[in-house]
Amino acid sequence: MSFFGSMDISASGLAANRTRMDLISQNIANAETNGYKRKSLIVEEKLTSEKDFRKILNSKLKGTNTINNEFATGAGVEVTKIFEDGEGMLTVYDPNDPNADENGYVTKSNVNIVEEMVNMISASRSYEANATALDANKQMAQKALEIGN
């Protein structure tokens, strides 16, 4: 793997966690909005041009060389889907609410603030880890350039 390949992997992690934090902040901002459905995302491995990570790992573990590039690795992550999670929506009877339906029921948001804060801390830590890996890679590249001088 080249220096740029590992930088791309860290950059993809940074981008995915930034998207995750954006969605979490939207959820927190709309926690009291009637009818708001919590947004979430699915993050998956980016497929390499060779094979997916699972096949590369299995090939290495079995000792079989079915991969053209011996040093083939993953290519990072990508957000494959952003979706609204409608599970856990609570309906309450409040005929005085302007958003109530004809029967007097209001659908509340399914956002749990505590859960979202925990998710925000997790995303923030993951973002920091990717930033640290990117910085370490940059320092290694700088040291490699110093060797040539």
N, C-alpha and C positions, 0 to 999 in steps of 0.2 A: 504494500500500500504506500502511496506517495504521501508527502506532507499535505499536498492539496486535497487528497482524498479524505484524510482524517479531518482536515479543516471543514470540508463539505459535510461530513457526518455530524460534527459538532454544530455547524451552522443549521443543519436541518433540525437538530434537537432544540436549538434556540428558537427557531421559527415555530415549531410545534408547541413549545411551552408558552410562547408569546400569545399564540392563538388561544390556547387553553386558559391563560390568565384573562384575556379579553372576554371570553365567554363567561368565566366566573364573575368578573366584575359586572357584566350585564345582568347576570342572575341576581347578584346582590342588590343592584340598583332597582330591579323590578320585583323584589321580594314581596312587596305590599301591593303590587298591581293585580287587580282582580283578573283572573283568567290567564295569567302569564304562565307559560309552560317552561320549566327549567330547560336550558340548552346544554347539550353535552357534545362530545366529539369522540371519534374513533381514530386512533393513531396506529398505523401499521408500518411494517418494515418496507423500505423502498427496495424493490428488486434490483439486483445487479444485472449486468448484461450476461453474466455467466449463469448463475442460478440463485435461488433464494438462500438465505442464511442457514436455514434448517438443513438443506441438502449439502451445503458446504461443510457444516459441522459434522454431519453424519459421514460424509466422505472422509474427512480428516480422522474421525474417531475409528472408522473401520480400516483405515490405512489404504483404501482404494483411491486411485488417482483418476477420477472421472471428470476432473475439472481442467479446462484448458490452461487457465492461469493458476499456478500453484499458490500464489499469494492473494487469491480472490477473497474478498471480505464483503460484508454488508455495505450498503450505500446510504445508511442513515434511516430516517423515519419520515413519514409524511401523513398529514391529516387527510384521511380518506372520506370522512363523512362528518357533517355537523347536523345534529338532529334535535328535535324538541321531545323531551321526555314527558309524556302526559300521564305517567303513572303517579298515583298518590294525590290526585287533585281532590280537594275538599270542597264540598258544597254545603253552604250554611243557609239557614232561613233568616233573611233580613229584608222584609218588604220595604223598609225605609231607604235602603241603598238605591241610588239612581241606576246602578248596573244590574239590579235584580230583574229576573225574567218575569213572565206573566204570573207565575206561581209564587213569587217572592223569594226565590232562591238565588244566591250569588256563588259563583265558582271562584274560590280563592286560588292563589298561587301555590305551587308545590315546591317552592324553594325553601330549603332549610338553611338558615344563615350559618349555624355552627358547622354544618357539613361543608358549606361553600368556603368558609374560612379555613378549614382543614385542607380542602382541595387547593386553596390559594397558597398556603404554606408549602404544600407538596410541590406544586408547580414552580414556586419561587426557588425552592431548594434544587429542583431538577435543572432549572435555568442556570443557577449559580454553578452547578456541577459541569454543565456543558461549557459555560464561559471559562471555567478553570481549565478544562481540557483543551479548549481552543488556545488559551494563553500559554499553557505548557507546550503545546505544539509549536506555537510561534517562537518561544524561547529556544526550543531545540533547533529550529530552522536557523535562528540567529547564531547559535553556537556552531552549527555546521558551517555557516558562512565565515565565521571567524577562523576556523581551522584552515581554510584555504588562504588566509592572509599571511 
